[in-house]
Amino acid sequence: MEGDKLYSVKWYRNGKEFYRHIPSENPSTAVFRQPGLIVDEYKSTETRIVLRSVQLATAGTYQCEVSGEAPLFQTAKNMNHLKIVDLPDDGPIISGSLPRYNTKDILSANCSSSNSFPAAKLNWYINGEEATDAVLIQYPVQENHKGLLKSTLGLRLEIKDKLFAKTGDLKIKCTA
């Protein structure tokens, strides 16, 4: 395409055209509305597309197609997948644990992280060491009405003397 005069630039999402730039036309730019896709027409040019108010529905397979003028009308295309990530609004929440435990008590707690996409990966730590699968309880991921996900990971273990630090403390921590 080198040396060819630009005829058109077209953008597609999931195979449907949403942006077209043809310098020889007036107006030179056309935007075709699609759900979950808001093009910033003032910042978008023949060399870049700017999307506003990105949401989960904005994800998809995007393709840019550039064509040269006559007589060759050479065309180049490139495609890529856009994934949208929505991080949790807050850190994970621990529930169900007690302030004090004695030997032979059962520690039973849950760690939850809400409103993310994809679902947050949760980890439990006991006295700074990652908890083993044997003491973890996997709960199904829950989806809310906006398509965001809630992860919950349970921790259940019998308290043994060896779990207590020299200071008598037992520390649990959850990360997302």
C-alpha positions as CSV (number, residue, x, y, z in Angstrom):
1,M,0.0,0.0,0.0
2,E,3.0,2.2,0.2
3,G,2.8,5.1,-2.2
4,D,-1.0,4.7,-2.7
5,K,-3.3,7.5,-2.0
6,L,-5.8,6.7,0.8
7,Y,-9.3,5.8,-0.4
8,S,-10.9,4.6,2.8
9,V,-10.4,3.4,6.4
10,K,-13.1,1.2,7.8
11,W,-13.5,-0.2,11.3
12,Y,-15.6,-3.3,12.2
13,R,-16.6,-4.9,15.5
14,N,-17.7,-8.5,15.3
15,G,-18.0,-8.2,11.5
16,K,-20.2,-5.1,11.5
17,E,-18.9,-1.8,10.3
18,F,-19.1,1.0,12.8
19,Y,-16.7,3.7,11.5
20,R,-15.8,4.8,8.0
21,H,-13.4,7.5,6.8
22,I,-13.3,8.4,3.1
23,P,-11.3,11.6,2.5
24,S,-12.9,12.3,-0.9
25,E,-16.5,12.4,0.6
26,N,-18.2,15.2,2.5
27,P,-18.5,14.6,5.3
28,S,-15.4,12.4,5.2
29,T,-16.4,10.4,8.3
30,A,-19.5,8.3,9.1
31,V,-20.2,6.5,12.3
32,F,-22.7,3.6,12.5
33,R,-24.2,3.0,15.9
34,Q,-23.9,-0.3,17.7
35,P,-25.0,-1.2,21.2
36,G,-22.1,-0.9,23.8
37,L,-20.0,1.1,21.3
38,I,-19.6,4.9,21.5
39,V,-17.1,6.4,19.1
40,D,-15.6,9.8,20.0
41,E,-16.0,11.3,16.6
42,Y,-13.9,14.4,17.4
43,K,-10.8,12.4,18.6
44,S,-11.0,9.6,16.0
45,T,-9.1,10.1,12.8
46,E,-8.0,8.1,9.8
47,T,-5.1,6.7,11.9
48,R,-6.9,5.9,15.2
49,I,-10.3,5.1,16.8
50,V,-11.2,6.5,20.2
51,L,-14.0,4.8,22.2
52,R,-15.8,6.5,25.1
53,S,-17.8,5.0,28.0
54,V,-16.3,1.6,27.5
55,Q,-18.4,-1.2,29.1
56,L,-18.4,-5.0,29.1
57,A,-20.5,-5.0,25.9
58,T,-17.7,-3.1,24.1
59,A,-15.6,-6.2,24.0
60,G,-15.3,-8.1,20.7
61,T,-13.2,-8.8,17.6
62,Y,-12.1,-5.5,16.0
63,Q,-10.9,-5.2,12.4
64,C,-9.3,-2.2,10.6
65,E,-9.4,-2.2,6.8
66,V,-7.4,0.4,4.8
67,S,-7.9,0.7,1.0
68,G,-5.9,2.7,-1.5
69,E,-7.2,4.7,-4.5
70,A,-7.6,3.5,-8.0
71,P,-6.4,1.9,-10.1
72,L,-5.1,-0.8,-7.7
73,F,-7.5,-0.4,-4.7
74,Q,-5.0,-2.3,-2.6
75,T,-6.5,-3.3,0.8
76,A,-4.8,-4.2,4.1
77,K,-6.6,-5.6,7.1
78,N,-5.7,-6.3,10.6
79,M,-7.8,-7.9,13.3
80,N,-7.6,-8.2,17.1
81,H,-9.8,-9.1,20.1
82,L,-10.6,-6.4,22.7
83,K,-11.2,-7.8,26.2
84,I,-12.8,-5.5,28.8
85,V,-11.7,-5.9,32.4
86,D,-13.6,-4.4,35.3
87,L,-11.7,-4.5,38.6
88,P,-13.4,-4.8,41.9
89,D,-14.5,-1.5,43.5
90,D,-13.1,-2.5,46.9
91,G,-10.7,-5.1,48.5
92,P,-12.0,-8.5,49.4
93,I,-14.2,-8.9,52.5
94,I,-13.6,-11.6,55.2
95,S,-16.8,-12.8,57.0
96,G,-17.6,-15.5,59.5
97,S,-14.3,-15.4,61.5
98,L,-14.1,-14.8,65.2
99,P,-11.8,-12.5,67.1
100,R,-10.3,-15.4,69.2
101,Y,-9.7,-19.1,68.7
102,N,-8.6,-21.9,71.0
103,T,-7.0,-25.2,70.1
104,K,-9.5,-27.7,68.5
105,D,-11.9,-24.9,67.5
106,I,-13.0,-24.8,63.9
107,L,-12.1,-21.7,62.0
108,S,-14.7,-21.1,59.3
109,A,-14.5,-18.0,57.2
110,N,-15.4,-16.7,53.7
111,C,-13.6,-14.2,51.5
112,S,-15.7,-12.4,48.9
113,S,-14.9,-10.0,46.2
114,S,-17.7,-8.4,44.2
115,N,-18.4,-6.4,41.1
116,S,-15.5,-7.5,38.8
117,F,-15.1,-9.0,35.3
118,P,-13.6,-11.5,35.0
119,A,-14.2,-13.0,38.4
120,A,-11.5,-12.1,40.9
121,K,-9.1,-14.9,41.8
122,L,-9.0,-15.2,45.6
123,N,-6.2,-16.6,47.9
124,W,-6.2,-17.3,51.6
125,Y,-3.0,-17.0,53.7
126,I,-2.5,-18.4,57.2
127,N,0.3,-16.7,59.1
128,G,1.8,-15.5,55.8
129,E,1.7,-18.9,54.1
130,E,-0.7,-19.6,51.2
131,A,-3.4,-22.0,52.4
132,T,-3.5,-25.5,50.9
133,D,-6.4,-26.8,48.8
134,A,-7.3,-29.1,51.7
135,V,-8.6,-26.2,53.8
136,L,-10.3,-24.3,51.0
137,I,-14.0,-24.4,50.0
138,Q,-14.7,-23.3,46.4
139,Y,-18.0,-21.6,45.9
140,P,-19.7,-21.0,42.5
141,V,-19.2,-17.5,41.0
142,Q,-22.3,-15.4,41.1
143,E,-23.4,-12.9,38.4
144,N,-25.3,-9.7,39.1
145,H,-27.8,-7.9,36.9
146,K,-25.0,-5.9,35.3
147,G,-23.0,-9.0,34.3
148,L,-20.4,-8.4,37.0
149,L,-19.1,-11.3,39.0
150,K,-18.8,-12.1,42.7
151,S,-16.1,-14.6,43.9
152,T,-16.2,-16.4,47.2
153,L,-13.6,-18.7,48.7
154,G,-14.1,-20.4,52.0
155,L,-11.5,-21.4,54.6
156,R,-12.2,-24.2,57.1
157,L,-9.6,-25.7,59.4
158,E,-9.2,-27.1,62.8
159,I,-7.1,-24.9,65.1
160,K,-4.0,-26.7,66.2
161,D,-1.2,-25.5,68.5
162,K,1.3,-25.4,65.7
163,L,-0.8,-22.7,63.9
164,F,-0.2,-20.2,66.7
165,A,2.9,-18.0,66.4
166,K,5.2,-17.6,69.4
167,T,3.2,-14.5,70.4
168,G,0.0,-16.6,70.4
169,D,-1.3,-15.0,67.3
170,L,-3.0,-16.6,64.3
171,K,-3.3,-14.4,61.3
172,I,-5.5,-15.0,58.3
173,K,-5.5,-12.9,55.2
174,C,-7.4,-12.9,51.9
175,T,-6.2,-11.3,48.7
176,A,-7.9,-10.8,45.3
